[in-house]
Amino acid sequence: MMNDMKKEVYNLQSTVYSKCKDFFRLSSVNCPLSTAPRGFTPSVDFGERPSVRARSASPKLTAGFTLIETFVAITILITAIVGPLTIASQGLSSAMLASDQTVALFLSQDSIEYVRWVRDTNELSGASWLTNLAVCTSVDGSQKCLLDSSQPASNITACTNNVCPIMNYDSSSGFYNYTTGSPSKFTRTVSIISPISGNANEAGVIATVSWQSGSLTHSITVRENMFNVYGQ
């Protein structure tokens, strides 16, 4: 009778120990371990094995978190690549525009210097100071003309319907003109306003150089007043 009671007590302790281990399997709690009576081999039902779903994180949640991380990494990578490329593209466009502006400024100043040279040549030869410049001269600057600094003053001509042709660029000489080379992107117009405020000995020279860059049209205008310093 006593042995039967000990067996029942042991079986109860073993069951409690099994349930305790299942409940505290992820913690550091120490469950009390029963001692079997001598010569007794217990038959203990340790219960159903905990499911994998209960012991581990959900596979769906783990996969979703990995996908979000992937999207974030791709976004950062795209930003890191596109940003510098955009800056480089804008820098290249700005450099090309600056180069075109420099050429346009030189072409404008070239025409101003050429008109001044024609005036000085006229004065030294005893001719009227605006000789050969009449095709460019008007009281309101509406008369446009083209001039080539590599040609004599007698070659200055009026632009047809005030629309001047595109200048050529001669790569062998490095000069812009209207006779040799291939067409460039620059168009130059020159006009002279005289008299100014009733003063026939003063004239305003206006040189405009325009060019097309993509869908945009750019232009630079230079103006300078000159005088009949020799009184002829």
FIPA-944653 format. One record per residue (C-alpha): x negated, y negated, z. Coordinates in steps of 0.2 Angstrom, whole numbers, plus 5000, padded with zeros to 4 digits. Layout:
N
XYZ
...
***
This chain:
232
500050005000
498649885005
497749924989
499249884978
499449714987
497649674983
497849724965
499349604964
498449464972
496949484961
498049494945
498849334951
497149244954
496549304937
498049234929
497849064938
496049064933
496449094915
497848954914
496648834923
495248864910
496448834896
497148674904
495448604908
494448674893
493848504888
493348434906
492048474919
493348544932
492748714939
494148834941
494048954956
493549134951
494349284959
493449434964
494149604959
494249744973
492949884972
493350014959
494749914951
494649854933
495949714930
497049704915
497249514913
498249424900
497249264897
498649194887
498749134869
497149054861
497348874859
497648824841
496348734830
497548594828
497648564847
495748574849
495148464835
495648294827
496848294813
496048334796
497248204788
496748064800
494848104797
495048104778
496047944778
494647854789
493347914776
494347844762
494447674770
492547674773
492347714755
493347574749
492547454761
490847514755
491347494736
492047314740
490347264748
489347334734
490347244721
490247084730
488347104732
488147134713
489447014706
488946864717
487146854711
487646894693
488846744693
487546624700
486346684687
487546654673
488046484680
486146434681
485846494664
487346394657
486746234667
484946254660
485546264642
486646114644
485246014652
484146064637
485446004625
485745844634
483845814633
483845834614
485345724612
484645584623
483045594612
484045584596
485045434602
483445344608
482645384591
484045294581
483945144593
482045134590
482245154571
483545004570
482244904580
480844954568
481944904553
482344734562
480444704564
480044754547
481344634540
480644494550
478844524545
479344534527
480344374528
482044454525
483644434535
483444524551
484944644548
484444684530
484744864526
485844874541
487444794534
488144974531
488144994550
488744824555
490444764560
491244654573
492044794582
490844934580
492045034569
490745054554
489745214556
488145254547
486845384547
484945354547
483445464546
481945404555
480845504543
481545404528
481345224523
482645094528
483345094511
484045264513
485245214527
486945254521
488745234528
489645394534
491045444523
492645394531
491645364546
491345544548
489445584549
488745754544
487845874556
485945844557
484745974551
483246044561
481646084552
480746214563
479146194553
478946014558
480046004573
481045854567
482845824565
483445754548
484645764534
483645834520
482645994526
482846134538
484446214544
486046144552
485946114570
487246084583
487045894584
487945754575
487345574577
488245414573
487545244573
488545074573
488044894575
489144764583
488744584577
488944444581
489144464600
490244324608
489944214593
488044234593
487544284576
485744314582
486244454594
486844624590
487344784600
486644944593
487645104599
487045274595
488145434600
487545614598
488845744600
488745934600
489846084603
489546214617
490746354617
492446274618
491846114625
491245954616
489845854624
489145684619
487845554625
487945374620
486545254621
486845064619
485544924617
485644744613
484344664601
484044484596
483444394581
481844344590
481044274574
482544164569
482644224551
***
